[in-house]
Amino acid sequence: MIRAKNARQMKFISEINITPFTDVCLVLLIIFMVTAPEMVRESQFHLNLPKAATAEAAMPASVTVRITPEQQVFVNNTASSFATLREDIRTVHEETDARVLVVKADETIPYRLVIETIDTARSVGVDQIGLATRKQETTPVRLP
């Protein structure tokens, strides 16, 4: 580009303005910094979900109960226990008017704990229940 200061002098612009590029990079950095804790929070629970051939991605849920292999209970990422589970679910249900419960229990957990969790949620008023699974690996079909 050429810039004219006056009619007799012509000068080349030999610099690049990187301010807009820097602004975009900083905005992207802020977005990643804000969203990263949410992604980590979901992955901090090491659950080995049972496999199902018809498994789908989990539906958006207002109440999620996770039961770890050590039988620790979390209600919406908050530590709980089986003794206080009813009150914790009731609190979330009243605050968000949640009608859906998703139970994410490790496959080694006794089945009665899952049933007790479902019964507890139903007694509070949460009437739609979902059990989280992971998609089963399929083996390719070999043609003769």
Secondary structure, 3 states (H helix, E strand, C coil): CEEECCCCCEEECCCCCCHHHHHHHHHHHHHHHHHHHHHHHHHCCCCCCCEECCCCCCCCCCEEEEECCCCCEEECCEEECCCCHHHHHHHHHHHHCCCEEEEEECCCCCHHHHHHHHHHHHHHCCCEEEECCEECCCCCCCCC
